[in-house]
């Protein structure tokens, strides 16, 4: 009689351990996905356009400063991948852009760090003047040190 109780007890424990093992692997997998490593904006990175120039999405061709890639406030060369039909910028055009939101965190001089949920860019011409007349969403004040004051004046919210 005690042998059957022992077997059922062990069988129950074995099932619980296997359930516990599967849930712990699911937890580590989900925490790994939520803490994905954010890196520089580099070649073939797709960015959202947050001005009214007509482009919706661009793909980075080259970061103009630094070997690794572009960060917040850096200028990039990009190709327009999606565009609105009646905008100033057409699909396939090669444009310059300033990174105004980056998922990679950047330290501020007061010790805090700033990072955004998405990678976003404002399209500019070769002289650095914005193509659009409005900038949507938050824009960090670090652009002032990078000499992009015109973008800050067009922004609706400065973070």
NORURHU-V529054 format. One record per residue. N is the residue number from 1. SS is DSSP state (A for helix, B for strand, O for the rest). PSI is psi in whole degrees, -180 to 180 (none if undefined). Layout:
# NORURHU-V529054
n = {N/N}
ss = {SS/SS}
psi = {PSI/PSI}
This chain:
# NORURHU-V529054
n = {1/2/3/4/5/6/7/8/9/10/11/12/13/14/15/16/17/18/19/20/21/22/23/24/25/26/27/28/29/30/31/32/33/34/35/36/37/38/39/40/41/42/43/44/45/46/47/48/49/50/51/52/53/54/55/56/57/58/59/60/61/62/63/64/65/66/67/68/69/70/71/72/73/74/75/76/77/78/79/80/81/82/83/84/85/86/87/88/89/90/91/92/93/94/95/96/97/98/99/100/101/102/103/104/105/106/107/108/109/110/111/112/113/114/115/116/117/118/119/120/121/122/123/124/125/126/127/128/129/130/131/132/133/134/135/136/137/138/139/140/141/142/143/144/145/146/147/148/149/150/151/152/153/154/155/156/157/158/159}
ss = {O/A/A/A/A/A/A/A/A/A/A/A/A/A/A/A/A/A/A/A/A/A/A/A/A/A/A/A/A/A/A/A/A/A/O/O/O/O/O/O/B/O/O/O/O/B/B/B/B/O/B/O/O/O/B/B/B/B/B/B/B/B/B/O/O/O/O/O/O/B/O/O/O/O/B/B/B/B/B/B/B/B/B/O/O/O/O/O/O/O/O/O/O/B/B/B/B/B/B/B/B/O/O/O/O/B/B/O/O/O/O/O/B/B/O/O/O/O/O/B/B/B/B/B/O/O/O/O/O/B/O/O/O/O/B/B/B/B/B/O/A/A/A/A/O/O/O/O/A/A/A/A/A/A/B/B/B/B/O}
psi = {-42/-27/-40/-39/-42/-42/-43/-36/-45/-38/-41/-42/-41/-42/-40/-40/-39/-37/-40/-41/-43/-38/-36/-36/-34/-38/-46/-35/-44/-36/-32/-41/-36/-26/45/139/122/131/-174/160/114/-172/138/12/130/128/151/139/126/33/179/39/-17/-22/147/-46/141/155/130/131/-45/140/129/-14/135/149/-40/-40/-169/149/-168/125/-6/157/139/162/132/161/135/123/-34/137/154/149/-32/32/174/-30/135/161/138/-10/142/125/164/150/153/129/117/-19/132/140/-21/133/151/132/143/165/-21/2/-15/166/145/133/153/168/-25/170/124/154/151/129/135/165/-174/-26/-7/7/135/143/-42/172/-4/150/126/147/177/145/130/152/-4/-18/-21/-40/-27/9/38/54/-33/-38/-38/-36/-30/-17/146/-23/125/122/none}
